[in-house]
Amino acid sequence: TMPFKKDPFGLPVVVLSALVLTAAAVNYFWLAWNCQPPVDDEAVHLLSALNYRDILAAPSPDLWTRLGRVDHIYPPLFPFLAAGLSLFFGQDTTLFFCMTNVLFMAGTFLALYFIGLRLGNRWSGVLASAFLISYPMFFHLNRMFMLELALTCLVSVTITLLIYSDGFQKRGLSLLAGIAAGLGLLTKQSFIVFLVGPAGFFLCYPL
């Protein structure tokens, strides 16, 4: 047994937290200075979030029917969550909505950290997170109100839980993996495409 497994936290987690905070700060200042309007699907998702927010702000007996009519193309999880946070904090700006990506970025990094921990090196997850945030597409999507950050997070979390479930031998983690998979399907239809390969591999060759 590796000594660090008894204490999975420490300097790697500090570095990981600093990475998240730094990326969040960069995103905040960039979004505060950016005056360009949202583009393509980003505008669609922002409108959905605002519609969800308006419906949640004025609940009625037909609440669920109204929520179901907001978007007939994309699953609701990401804009709905952003709408709930917007209502809770009293913020409805594009900057605030885009900054909700920080939650999913942090979730992705945490999942990578625990995968690295299972592999026997708690720094590998930190290194993977640093590589990921430096990837241009991922870095760019962090500053957009798109579904991809939430999708990446839920794929990573689901795979992590599947790994730690030890082939569904651990009931609690298996249940959490199922919940994460359900949330992933509520994020974007392509979730299943990204999950099938890694999940199949880890189920056949458990770590």
C-alpha positions, 0 to 999 in steps of 0.5 A, spaced: 500 500 500 502 506 498 503 511 504 500 517 500 493 513 499 492 514 507 492 521 506 490 523 499 491 530 500 496 535 501 501 539 496 498 536 489 491 538 491 493 545 493 496 545 486 490 543 483 486 548 487 491 553 484 490 551 477 482 552 478 483 558 481 488 561 476 483 559 470 477 561 473 480 568 474 483 568 467 476 567 465 473 572 469 477 578 467 477 575 459 469 575 460 469 582 463 473 585 458 470 581 452 464 585 448 463 580 443 456 577 442 455 570 444 455 566 437 451 560 434 449 555 439 452 559 445 446 564 444 441 558 444 443 555 450 444 562 454 436 563 451 434 557 454 438 558 461 434 565 461 427 562 460 429 557 465 430 562 470 424 566 468 420 560 469 423 558 476 422 565 478 415 565 477 412 558 479 405 556 477 401 549 477 404 548 470 411 549 472 414 542 469 410 543 462 413 550 461 420 547 463 419 542 458 417 546 452 424 551 453 428 546 449 426 541 444 433 539 441 438 539 447 437 536 454 436 541 460 441 540 465 447 545 464 442 551 462 437 549 468 443 548 473 446 555 471 439 558 471 438 555 478 444 558 480 443 565 477 436 565 481 440 564 487 445 569 486 441 574 483 445 575 477 443 574 470 449 576 466 452 573 460 459 573 465 455 569 470 452 564 466 459 563 463 463 562 469 458 557 471 463 553 467 468 553 473 464 548 477 465 543 471 472 544 470 473 543 477 469 537 477 473 534 471 480 536 475 478 532 481 476 526 477 482 526 473 486 527 480 482 520 483 484 516 477 491 518 478 490 516 485 488 509 483 493 509 478 498 510 484 501 517 482 497 522 485 501 527 481 499 524 474 492 527 475 494 534 477 499 533 470 493 531 466 489 537 469 494 542 467 495 539 460 487 539 459 487 546 461 492 548 456 489 545 450 486 550 446 479 548 445 478 546 452 481 553 454 476 556 449 470 553 451 471 554 459 469 562 457 463 560 453 456 558 455 456 551 451 455 544 453 461 541 452 465 543 459 459 539 463 459 533 458 467 533 459 466 533 467 460 528 467 464 523 462 470 524 467 466 523 473 462 517 471 468 513 469 472 515 475 466 512 479 466 506 475 473 505 476 472 505 484 466 501 483 471 495 482 466 492 477 460 494 480 462 490 487 461 496 491 454 498 491 454 505 493 459 507 488 456 503 483 449 507 484 453 514 484 456 511 477 449 510 475 446 517 477 452 520 474 451 517 467 444 519 468 446 526 469 450 525 463 445 523 458 441 529 461 447 534 459 448 532 451 446 526 447 453 524 445 454 523 452 453 515 451 458 516 445 464 518 449 462 513 455 462 507 451 469 506 450 473 508 456 467 504 460 468 498 456 475 498 457 475 499 465 470 494 466 474 489 462 480 491 465 479 493 472 484 498 475 
